[in-house]
Each structure stands twice: as structure tokens, then as C-alpha cells.
């Protein structure tokens, strides 16, 4: 079954990156000036979906002291969600249970779909340069509609929410300043989901603060069918690319983000040490590449990442 899934925030959200509040351990210090990212990681969507699948199927026990799968339901849980943490570096497709594929996350406003894309439309690549392009001008904060001729900026969708305070009972390092976000003008997050399970609308938690979102589902066969008019390769999702870009394309307009995920396992009665994966650097959705090489394309097409909505792109027609 294929769904269009929308996520409407019910409160300000915090999508974390490298910076987090407070101490993360003896060797890793947190920051007390933290700003949310505008989009969650695809791995966060995957984790939310796995948890929701097990909850709706009745195999996840959820109580005030935590959540867990009882022994007699572990086989059913593995069938629903697989039995491995997602590995960004895996070379083979991992088992995601009943989840077949996720699309990259995008925005919807009043029924119109918007993707992030560097505004390269006015510029043509001629004789080794992008004519008219001025690197001093910000053309990266740009969203384009898939359904009509329209361009927007992040200010048309995101509203910053500032919070400054002092942690209750804090004696040391207790001051903090946090920037969260809300979506405005009836904007929602959205993605397409292929899954062998009849999911129902629900309230889900997502993000560093466990913010609540209203999840709604509708049957859909639509695609993220954007076509760049100049034929440039456009990333529809954050993408892990390991070949040197300067050596494998003629020109690129890019932004990078870091990616880390938790590797410690939850336990109901035992304290689990806090640990994170190694830092990977991804090219951000909306990045544009001109005339990528065959080696670049082979490196981009990582099937394990593509099944959860990373490394997704469109090239358009030249």
C-alpha cells in the first residue's frame, strides 16, 4: 500500500544535529546555544514509523517507565520492523520489515508540494562557467512547487520560536537558549510511504524534544516528479556522496550537513550508556550538480540509503 503521509506539528519542534544541550558524557560537552534544523533526518522518520507500526499492531508495550516488546511478541515485532538498527554505511539493503520505501521529506502548503532546490534556473553553464551566477547571493534558500509555477523561501514556511531560561534546580551550566520552529500558513511535512500494513492516523512523537505531530495518511500514487529545466542533477534528499565532487562534475551549488544517530540500546531496567555513531557529512537536499561523471552516479546510487529516502535525485532533460 502506498500512502501520502503528512505531519502537522502540534507544538514547537527541535530537530537536532551535532549540537545538543548539556553534557553528553565525560568526553563530549553539550552546547547551551542550540538551534533546530528545519527538517528531521530520514532515519528519524524511519524510527518513528517503526515505533508506530509496533504500537498500532499491539506488539509494543508502552508505560510510564518506558517501552519494550515482550518476549512472546518479538517474532511479530521483527516481522513488522526488522531486527537491525539502520546503518548508513551498509553496502547491502537492510531488512525494514513491512516498510518497503520512504520518499524524501518535503513540504505541503494548501495542497501544493514544495521541495528545496538551489535557484539555478536563471543560470546556464557555458564554456566552463555558470553565466550570471554570483556566489555572494544566497540562492540556496529556495523552494519550488511541484504543482504550479511558484518559488518560496524558508520564511514562507518556518517560524522561529526562541526560548531562554534557567533549568529548574540547576546549579552549574543551567542557562540555555534554544531556537525551535513551528510551521506557518497551514504548512505540513509530507512524504510518500510504501508499506505492507494498514496504518491509521495517529499522534506521533518526533525530534529531540519528543514533540507531538498529527500524522494523517491518504492513499496516493503520486511521485516527486520535479524536472530541472536545464537538465541539472538536483538532490531531492540529503545524500551521502564519497567521491570528490570537484573531480566528478563540472560545477556544483551545494550545502553540507552532518549526520549522527544514537547507537545505544534502550533497556527497561538497566541504564544504557549514551553513545553516537561516527559523524558523516551529507550534501543537503536542494544541492545542484552539473554534468556528473559515471563514477559520481554510481556512488550516488546507494540502494540501502535510497530505500529510506536518502540519495534521491532528479536530472531533468537537457
HELIX and SHEET records of a PDB file:
HELIX    1   1 UNK A   42  UNK A   57  1                                  16    
HELIX    2   2 UNK A   71  UNK A   73  5                                   3    
HELIX    3   3 UNK A   74  UNK A   81  1                                   8    
HELIX    4   4 UNK A  154  UNK A  156  5                                   3    
HELIX    5   5 UNK A  245  UNK A  248  1                                   4    
HELIX    6   6 UNK A  294  UNK A  300  1                                   7    
HELIX    7   7 UNK A  303  UNK A  306  1                                   4    
SHEET    1   A 5 UNK A  99  UNK A 102  0                                        
SHEET    2   A 5 UNK A 187  UNK A 195 -1                                        
SHEET    3   A 5 UNK A   2  UNK A   9 -1                                        
SHEET    4   A 5 UNK A 211  UNK A 219 -1                                        
SHEET    5   A 5 UNK A 202  UNK A 206 -1                                        
SHEET    1   B 3 UNK A  33  UNK A  35  0                                        
SHEET    2   B 3 UNK A 175  UNK A 183  1                                        
SHEET    3   B 3 UNK A 158  UNK A 166 -1                                        
SHEET    1   C 2 UNK A  61  UNK A  63  0                                        
SHEET    2   C 2 UNK A  66  UNK A  68 -1                                        
SHEET    1   D 6 UNK A  99  UNK A 102  0                                        
SHEET    2   D 6 UNK A 187  UNK A 195 -1                                        
SHEET    3   D 6 UNK A 106  UNK A 109 -1                                        
SHEET    4   D 6 UNK A 112  UNK A 116 -1                                        
SHEET    5   D 6 UNK A 143  UNK A 145 -1                                        
SHEET    6   D 6 UNK A 151  UNK A 152 -1                                        
SHEET    1   E 2 UNK A 124  UNK A 126  0                                        
SHEET    2   E 2 UNK A 129  UNK A 131 -1                                        
SHEET    1   F 4 UNK A 251  UNK A 253  0                                        
SHEET    2   F 4 UNK A 288  UNK A 290 -1                                        
SHEET    3   F 4 UNK A 233  UNK A 235 -1                                        
SHEET    4   F 4 UNK A 313  UNK A 314 -1                                        
SHEET    1   G 2 UNK A 256  UNK A 259  0                                        
SHEET    2   G 2 UNK A 280  UNK A 283 -1                                        
END                                                                             
